[in-house]
Amino acid sequence: MKTLVYTRLWAYLALNFLLSLLIGSVYLFFAGSPLELLFAVAALISNTFMLYAVLSLAGLAVFWLKAARPVFAGLMTAFQLGLVLDAAIYKIFKQHINSMVVNILITPGGFESLDQSFWMKVLFCAIAAGLAGLEVWFYMFAGNMARTNFAGPGIFKKRLAPVLGILFFFTLLDKLLFAWGAAYDMVYITRNAKLFPLYQPFTARTFMQKHLGTRLDKPVSFKLDLKYSRLDYPKKPLEFAPGERPNIVYIVIDSFRYDMLTPEVTPELWAFSKKARVFKNHYSGGNCTRFGIFSLIYGIYGNYWFPVLGERRPPVLTQALAGLGYDFSIYAGTKLSFPEFDRTCFVDIPRSKVYDEPAAEGKAAKDAEIFEKFIEFVKKRDRKKPYFAFIFSDASHGSYEYPPEYGRFKPAAYSFNYLTLNNKKALPVLNKYKNSIYYDSRLAMKVIDALAADDGLKNTAVIVTGDHGEPFFEYGYHGHNQGYCPTEIKVPLIFYWPGLAPKTYEGPTSHFDVAPTVLQLLGAKNPASDYSSGTDLFRPDKRTFLSVFSWDTAAIVTKSGTLTMALEAYRLGGVKVYDADYREVDSKKAAQAFSSDLSEFQKEASRFYK
């Protein structure tokens, strides 16, 4: 009898598995080339199989109780309906079900903002009813299968083994194809990392480099045919009016939070800022390096990082600069292969133009080396063409390193334990951080002084900022990539451009605004909306909110508060709302105040998709 019950369960799951494959086949229409279709088919089968492996555990737990079986059948109905809903949402949002989407659907006026008709609602209700009826039929048919000689207990077990073997084969094929595609930049594979709900990509780049000789930092040579691209970025090709083409130097200090640009912490840099345009209420586009730098260079929302990485799509900024005849020179105190800026922000820049493996020991010495290398470049550069330089220091990240002579703030911790660090022990660590910022700011000023000596800054623009901030228990926690408090997402922005008078801006601005401002100063005729989620730094639109991103969450920041939300279905916690002082409040009522902002956020988060 027990064998018969579980045979019925396997038969019931098998029927549902086929239905899930049918529903999931909708995603195959997003595949283009034959190679991509091969991977997508394998990934569909593999991903569905892994989902059903989890569902089978739930079935095993309840199916032996006859009274509990309807509960499991209800679970399967909800699961299949969820797959249908996810496929529809993916078509609209180019995202799977997450807390942002759920809140748009359940917030008053949210669903209406999607312009869905009455008949669309009727269709959804009909599909739900149809699935419920189908599940009843599956359950009855599975019982008949279990009782017949055709699918009796013994025969069913014999049939189960080869079926499981086939499913394991497709799972292995899926994971190996993705690992191969990630290692060798096969963009027709890598761009599908988020094609299926809850899909888990598998990479083995370090293993392949060690044992198969694959180079992690090799230049990307495989380009996606744009007719297969899912990105609509930029909306239109950029056109430029004739004009001056100054040299452009970005200096990004890791973890450089907004309240560190002071006469006490960064005195020389603060003095230089008096000659530039300074933005005192400026936000990074991310709470970590990946999305902070991405927003600074691309000027688009952080959720586009994943398709941009998958397709190896270069930023409009560097493409435009190359078209205008700029030379490039990129420096970093840490390798640009993780985060994968060599495959995103600088993917179209020759490897010979990138210096991200300084020979010195320790973060502080590496930073000194890259700044010196840039000064050498300035002295030896081809003066017949302008250049774009990007310098990314690393000493102020994580361990907060600096030479002993830069120990300006005391007491400063020599080392510390992240696990035992708390508010009472924070001051020495905060001073250590300040010293590292002081050190990197001095290196930055050494470069600015060298540029001033080279051409008096008459033909060189200098932009100094941070990738994100660094909280020290001001809001209850330490370290970035944790939340969206001001000390984590607000950064300084010093914007020096030849011919522009110094000025201070108090209004809210974002990293999304930097790339369009630079391009417009270079004579871009296109509106910023053609290629960016930002606007002109000097003439900001009346925006009601700013967006900030992390790996699987995002935040909407307004004058009155902050709403955080999950961008992935696996991320627990959903939506949270904080007041203007970043104190959590009741999200059920407070989230309604963000309904219109959520709708605008959603539109911008999908605007650059086809």
C-alpha positions in Angstrom: 0.0 0.0 0.0 2.8 2.4 0.9 4.5 1.7 -2.4 1.3 2.4 -4.3 0.9 5.8 -2.5 4.4 6.9 -3.4 4.1 5.6 -6.9 1.0 7.9 -7.2 3.2 10.8 -5.9 5.9 10.2 -8.5 3.3 9.9 -11.3 1.6 13.1 -10.0 4.9 15.0 -10.0 5.8 13.6 -13.4 2.6 15.0 -14.9 3.2 18.3 -13.2 6.8 18.4 -14.4 5.6 18.1 -18.0 3.2 20.9 -17.5 5.9 23.1 -15.9 8.2 22.4 -18.9 5.3 23.5 -21.2 4.8 26.7 -19.2 8.6 27.4 -19.0 9.0 26.9 -22.8 7.8 30.5 -23.1 11.3 31.6 -22.0 12.7 29.8 -25.0 11.3 32.5 -27.3 13.9 34.9 -25.7 16.7 32.7 -27.1 18.2 33.7 -30.4 21.1 31.7 -31.9 21.1 27.9 -32.2 23.8 27.7 -29.4 21.7 29.8 -27.2 18.6 27.7 -27.8 20.6 24.5 -27.0 21.7 26.0 -23.7 18.2 27.4 -23.0 16.6 24.0 -23.5 19.1 22.3 -21.2 18.7 25.0 -18.6 14.9 24.8 -18.7 14.9 21.1 -18.1 17.7 21.4 -15.5 16.1 24.3 -13.6 12.7 22.7 -13.6 14.2 19.4 -12.4 15.9 21.2 -9.5 12.7 22.9 -8.5 10.9 19.6 -8.5 13.6 18.0 -6.4 12.6 20.5 -3.7 8.9 19.9 -4.3 9.3 16.2 -4.1 10.7 16.5 -0.5 7.5 18.4 0.4 5.4 15.7 -1.3 7.2 12.9 0.6 6.6 14.7 3.9 2.8 14.9 3.4 1.6 12.4 0.8 1.5 9.5 3.2 -1.3 11.2 5.1 -4.4 11.0 2.9 -5.9 14.1 4.5 -2.8 16.1 3.7 -2.8 15.3 0.0 -5.2 18.0 -1.0 -2.9 20.5 0.6 -0.1 19.3 -1.6 -2.4 19.5 -4.6 -3.2 23.0 -3.7 0.5 23.8 -3.4 1.1 22.4 -6.9 -1.8 24.5 -8.2 -0.3 27.6 -6.7 3.2 26.6 -8.0 2.0 26.2 -11.6 0.0 29.5 -11.4 3.1 31.1 -10.1 5.0 29.9 -13.1 2.4 31.3 -15.5 2.4 34.6 -13.6 6.2 34.8 -13.6 6.3 34.2 -17.3 3.8 37.1 -17.8 5.7 39.4 -15.5 9.0 38.6 -17.2 7.5 39.6 -20.5 6.4 42.9 -19.0 9.2 43.8 -16.5 12.1 41.6 -17.8 12.4 40.5 -14.2 11.0 37.5 -12.3 8.6 37.7 -9.4 10.1 39.8 -6.6 9.0 42.2 -3.9 9.0 45.2 -6.2 6.7 43.5 -8.6 4.5 42.1 -5.8 4.1 45.6 -4.3 3.2 47.1 -7.7 0.5 44.5 -8.1 -1.0 44.7 -4.6 -0.6 48.5 -4.0 -3.7 50.5 -4.8 -3.4 51.8 -8.3 -0.3 49.7 -8.9 -1.8 47.1 -11.2 -3.7 49.8 -13.1 -0.4 51.5 -13.8 0.5 48.5 -16.0 -2.5 49.3 -18.3 -3.9 45.8 -18.0 -7.5 45.5 -19.4 -10.5 43.9 -17.8 -10.2 41.0 -20.2 -6.7 40.4 -19.1 -7.9 40.0 -15.6 -10.6 37.6 -16.9 -8.0 35.6 -18.7 -5.9 35.3 -15.6 -8.9 34.0 -13.6 -9.7 31.5 -16.3 -6.1 30.2 -16.3 -6.2 29.9 -12.5 -9.5 27.9 -12.7 -8.2 25.8 -15.6 -5.0 24.9 -13.6 -7.0 24.0 -10.6 -9.2 21.6 -12.7 -6.1 20.2 -14.4 -4.5 19.5 -11.0 -7.6 17.5 -9.9 -7.4 15.5 -13.1 -3.6 14.9 -12.6 -4.3 13.6 -9.1 -7.0 11.2 -10.3 -5.0 10.1 -13.4 -1.9 9.5 -11.2 -3.9 7.2 -9.0 -5.1 5.2 -12.0 -1.5 5.0 -13.3 -0.3 3.7 -9.9 -3.0 1.0 -9.9 -2.7 -0.3 -13.5 -0.3 -3.0 -14.6 1.1 -0.5 -17.1 2.5 1.7 -14.3 2.5 -0.6 -11.4 4.9 -0.2 -8.6 7.6 -2.5 -10.1 7.3 -1.2 -13.6 7.2 2.4 -12.5 10.4 2.0 -10.6 12.1 0.6 -13.6 10.9 3.5 -15.7 12.0 6.0 -13.1 15.7 5.2 -13.2 16.3 6.1 -16.9 14.1 9.2 -16.6 16.2 10.4 -13.7 19.3 9.6 -15.6 18.2 11.8 -18.5 17.3 14.6 -16.1 20.7 14.4 -14.4 22.3 14.5 -17.9 20.5 17.7 -18.8 21.4 19.2 -15.4 25.1 18.4 -16.0 24.9 19.7 -19.6 23.4 22.9 -18.4 26.0 23.6 -15.7 29.0 22.6 -17.9 27.7 24.8 -20.8 27.4 27.8 -18.5 30.8 27.2 -16.9 32.3 27.0 -20.4 30.4 30.0 -21.6 31.5 32.1 -18.6 35.2 31.1 -18.9 35.4 31.7 -22.7 33.0 34.7 -22.9 30.3 33.0 -25.0 27.8 35.8 -24.6 25.0 33.7 -26.1 25.2 31.6 -22.9 26.3 34.1 -20.2 23.4 36.5 -20.9 20.9 33.9 -19.9 21.9 33.7 -16.3 18.6 35.2 -15.2 16.4 33.8 -18.0 14.6 31.3 -15.7 13.2 31.8 -12.3 15.5 30.9 -9.4 18.1 29.7 -11.9 21.5 29.0 -10.4 24.4 29.6 -12.8 27.6 27.5 -12.3 31.0 29.0 -12.9 34.4 27.4 -12.5 36.7 30.1 -13.9 39.4 29.8 -11.2 39.5 26.0 -11.5 39.7 26.3 -15.3 42.5 28.8 -15.0 44.5 26.6 -12.7 44.0 23.2 -14.4 43.0 24.0 -18.0 45.0 27.1 -18.6 42.1 29.5 -19.1 43.0 33.1 -18.6 40.6 35.1 -16.5 41.9 38.4 -17.7 42.0 37.7 -21.4 40.5 40.4 -23.6 36.9 39.7 -24.6 36.9 38.8 -28.3 33.4 37.2 -28.7 30.8 39.9 -29.5 27.1 39.4 -29.5 25.3 40.1 -32.8 23.1 43.1 -31.8 20.1 41.6 -33.6 20.0 39.0 -30.8 20.5 41.5 -28.0 17.8 41.9 -25.3 19.1 45.4 -24.5 17.8 48.5 -26.1 20.8 50.6 -25.0 21.4 53.2 -26.1 17.9 54.1 -27.5 19.5 56.1 -30.3 23.1 56.5 -31.6 24.8 59.6 -30.1 25.5 62.6 -32.2 28.0 65.3 -31.2 28.4 69.0 -32.1 31.9 70.3 -32.7 33.6 71.6 -29.5 36.5 71.3 -27.1 37.7 67.8 -26.1 39.5 68.1 -22.7 41.3 65.3 -21.1 39.0 63.6 -18.5 40.3 62.0 -15.3 38.1 60.1 -12.9 39.6 59.4 -9.4 37.5 57.0 -7.4 38.4 56.4 -3.7 36.9 53.2 -2.4 34.4 53.6 0.4 34.7 57.4 0.3 31.6 58.6 2.2 30.1 62.0 1.9 31.1 63.4 5.3 34.8 62.7 4.8 35.3 65.6 2.4 36.4 68.0 5.2 39.3 70.3 6.1 40.2 67.7 8.9 40.1 64.4 6.9 40.9 65.5 3.4 42.4 69.0 3.7 44.1 69.3 0.3 41.2 67.7 -1.6 38.8 70.0 0.2 40.8 73.0 -0.8 40.8 71.8 -4.4 37.0 71.4 -4.3 36.8 75.2 -3.9 37.9 75.5 -7.5 35.3 73.0 -8.7 31.6 72.2 -8.6 30.7 70.3 -5.5 27.6 68.2 -4.9 26.8 67.9 -1.2 23.8 65.7 -1.5 25.2 63.1 -3.9 24.3 59.4 -4.0 26.1 56.5 -5.4 24.0 54.2 -7.6 24.9 51.2 -5.4 25.8 50.3 -1.9 28.8 48.3 -3.1 31.6 48.7 -5.6 30.0 46.7 -8.4 26.9 48.8 -8.7 28.6 52.1 -7.6 31.1 52.0 -10.4 28.5 50.6 -12.9 26.2 53.5 -12.2 29.1 56.0 -12.5 30.2 54.7 -15.9 27.0 53.5 -17.5 24.5 55.9 -15.9 21.8 53.3 -15.9 20.0 51.3 -13.2 22.0 48.5 -11.4 19.6 45.8 -12.5 21.0 46.1 -16.0 24.4 44.9 -14.7 23.5 41.3 -15.2 22.4 41.5 -18.9 25.2 44.0 -19.6 27.7 41.5 -18.2 26.1 38.6 -20.0 26.2 40.4 -23.3 29.6 42.1 -22.7 27.9 45.4 -23.7 30.3 48.4 -23.4 29.1 51.7 -21.9 28.0 54.5 -24.2 30.5 56.7 -22.4 33.6 54.9 -23.5 32.2 54.2 -27.0 31.5 57.8 -27.5 35.0 58.8 -26.2 36.6 56.3 -28.5 34.6 57.8 -31.4 35.8 61.3 -30.5 39.4 60.1 -30.7 40.2 59.7 -27.0 43.1 57.6 -25.7 42.5 55.5 -22.6 44.4 54.8 -19.5 42.9 52.7 -16.6 44.5 52.1 -13.2 43.3 50.1 -10.2 44.8 49.0 -7.0 43.0 45.7 -7.3 42.2 43.5 -10.3 39.3 44.5 -12.4 38.2 41.0 -13.1 36.2 40.9 -9.9 33.9 42.7 -9.9 33.9 42.0 -13.7 34.7 45.6 -14.8 36.9 44.1 -17.5 33.8 42.6 -19.0 31.5 45.6 -18.4 32.8 49.1 -17.8 36.1 48.6 -19.7 35.2 45.7 -22.0 36.0 47.7 -25.2 39.3 49.1 -23.9 42.5 47.2 -24.9 44.2 45.2 -22.2 47.4 47.1 -22.8 45.6 50.3 -21.6 44.7 48.7 -18.2 47.1 48.6 -15.2 45.4 46.7 -12.4 48.2 44.4 -11.2 50.6 46.6 -9.3 53.7 44.8 -8.2 53.9 46.4 -4.7 53.0 44.6 -1.6 49.9 45.7 0.4 47.0 47.9 -0.5 48.7 51.2 0.5 51.8 50.6 -1.6 49.7 49.4 -4.6 47.7 52.6 -4.5 50.9 54.6 -4.5 52.1 52.6 -7.5 49.1 53.1 -9.7 49.0 56.9 -9.0 52.7 57.1 -9.9 52.1 55.1 -13.1 49.4 57.5 -14.1 51.7 60.5 -13.6 54.3 58.7 -15.8 51.5 58.3 -18.4 50.8 62.1 -18.3 54.4 62.9 -18.9 54.8 60.5 -21.8 51.3 60.7 -23.4 50.6 61.5 -27.0 49.7 65.2 -26.8 48.0 65.2 -30.2 44.9 63.4 -28.8 42.8 63.8 -25.6 42.7 61.0 -23.0 40.3 59.5 -20.6 41.8 58.1 -17.4 40.2 56.2 -14.6 42.1 55.7 -11.3 40.5 53.5 -8.6 42.3 53.3 -5.2 41.7 50.4 -2.9 43.6 51.1 0.4 40.5 52.5 2.1 38.4 49.4 1.4 37.8 46.8 4.0 41.0 46.7 6.0 41.6 50.5 5.8 45.3 50.5 5.1 47.8 53.4 5.1 51.5 54.0 5.8 52.3 54.8 9.5 53.1 58.5 8.8 49.5 59.0 7.7 48.1 58.1 11.1 46.4 61.5 11.6 43.5 60.3 13.7 44.0 58.5 17.0 43.4 56.1 18.6 43.4 53.9 15.5 43.1 50.2 15.5 46.1 48.3 14.1 43.7 45.4 13.2 40.2 44.4 14.1 37.8 41.4 14.0 34.6 42.0 12.0 32.8 39.3 14.1 33.4 41.1 17.4 33.2 44.7 16.2 30.4 46.7 17.8 29.4 50.2 18.5 31.6 50.5 21.6 34.7 49.3 19.8 34.0 51.3 16.6 36.0 54.5 17.3 39.5 53.1 16.7 38.3 51.4 13.5 36.6 54.6 12.3 39.9 56.4 12.9 41.7 53.7 10.9 39.2 54.3 8.1 39.7 58.1 8.3 43.5 57.7 8.1 43.1 55.5 5.0 40.9 58.1 3.4 43.3 60.8 4.3 46.1 58.8 2.7 44.2 58.1 -0.6 43.1 61.7 -0.8 46.8 62.8 -0.6 47.6 60.5 -3.5 44.7 62.0 -5.4 46.1 65.5 -4.8 49.5 64.3 -6.0 47.9 63.5 -9.3 45.9 66.7 -9.4 49.1 68.7 -8.7 50.9 66.8 -11.5 48.0 67.6 -13.9 48.2 71.3 -12.8 51.9 71.3 -13.6 51.3 69.7 -16.9 48.7 72.1 -18.4 47.5 74.2 -15.5 44.2 72.2 -15.6 43.3 74.4 -18.6 42.5 71.4 -20.7 41.9 68.6 -18.2 38.7 67.8 -16.3 38.9 66.0 -13.0 36.1 64.1 -11.3 36.7 62.8 -7.7 34.1 60.6 -6.0 33.6 57.3 -4.1 32.0 54.1 -5.2 30.0 53.9 -2.0 30.2 54.9 1.6 31.0 53.1 4.8 28.8 53.1 8.0 30.3 52.7 11.5 27.2 51.9 13.6 25.6 55.3 13.0 22.6 53.3 12.0 23.2 50.1 13.8 25.7 48.3 11.6 29.1 48.4 10.0 30.3 48.0 6.5 28.9 48.5 3.0 26.7 46.1 1.0 24.5 45.9 4.1 21.7 48.4 3.7 20.9 51.9 2.4 21.7 54.3 5.2 23.1 57.7 4.3 26.7 56.9 5.4 26.6 53.9 3.1 25.2 55.4 -0.1 26.1 59.1 0.0 29.5 60.0 -1.4 31.4 63.2 -2.3 31.4 64.5 -5.8 34.0 67.0 -6.9 33.4 68.0 -10.6 36.1 70.2 -12.1 35.7 71.1 -15.7 37.8 73.7 -17.5 35.9 76.9 -18.0 33.2 76.2 -15.4 33.0 78.5 -12.4 33.1 76.9 -8.9 29.7 76.3 -7.4 28.1 74.2 -4.6 24.9 72.2 -5.1 22.6 71.2 -2.3 20.0 69.3 -4.2 19.9 65.5 -4.6 22.1 64.2 -7.4 23.2 60.7 -8.4 26.0 58.8 -10.0 23.5 58.2 -12.8 23.9 61.9 -13.7 27.7 61.9 -14.2 28.0 60.2 -17.5 25.3 62.2 -19.2 26.7 65.4 -17.9 30.2 64.6 -19.2 28.8 63.7 -22.6 26.7 66.8 -22.8 29.7 68.9 -22.0 31.5 67.2 -24.8 28.7 68.3 -27.2 26.2 65.3 -27.2 23.0 66.4 -28.9 20.9 63.5 -27.6 18.8 63.9 -24.5 20.2 62.0 -21.5 17.1 59.7 -21.7 18.5 58.1 -24.9 21.3 56.4 -23.0 21.0 57.0 -19.2 18.7 56.9 -16.2 20.2 60.2 -15.1 20.0 63.8 -16.0 22.2 66.9 -16.1 24.0 67.5 -12.8 23.8 71.2 -13.3 20.2 71.4 -14.2 18.6 68.4 -12.4 15.0 67.5 -13.2 12.5 67.7 -10.4 13.0 64.1 -9.4 10.9 62.7 -6.6 13.3 59.9 -5.7 16.8 58.4 -6.2 17.5 54.7 -6.9 20.3 52.7 -5.3 21.1 49.1 -6.0 22.8 46.0 -4.6 23.1 42.4 -5.7 19.5 41.4 -5.1 17.9 44.4 -3.5 17.3 48.0 -4.4 16.2 51.2 -2.6 14.0 54.2 -3.5 15.3 57.2 -1.5 13.1 60.3 -1.0 13.2 63.3 1.2 10.8 61.7 3.6 12.2 58.2 3.7 13.6 55.1 2.1 11.9 52.0 0.7 14.0 48.9 0.2 12.9 45.9 -1.8 14.1 42.5 -3.0 14.8 42.0 -6.7 15.0 38.2 -6.5 12.4 35.8 -5.5 14.8 33.9 -3.2 15.5 37.1 -1.2 13.4 37.0 2.0 12.2 40.1 3.8 10.3 41.8 1.0 9.7 45.5 1.3 10.9 47.6 4.2 10.3 51.3 4.8 12.5 53.7 6.8 11.8 57.3 7.8 14.1 60.3 7.0 16.4 59.3 9.9 16.6 55.7 8.5 14.5 54.2 11.3 12.3 51.3 10.2 8.6 52.0 10.3 5.4 50.0 9.6 5.8 49.1 5.9 2.2 48.2 5.3 0.9 51.7 5.4 4.1 53.6 4.7 4.7 51.7 1.4 1.6 53.2 -0.1 3.3 56.6 -0.1 5.9 55.1 -2.6 3.3 53.7 -5.0 3.9 56.3 -7.8 7.7 56.1 -7.2 7.5 52.3 -7.5 5.7 52.6 -10.8 8.3 55.0 -12.2 11.1 52.9 -10.8 9.7 49.8 -12.6 9.4 51.7 -15.9 13.1 52.9 -15.7 14.2 49.4 -14.6 12.8 48.0 -17.8 13.1 50.9 -20.3 16.4 49.7 -21.8 15.1 46.2 -22.5 13.7 45.3 -25.9 
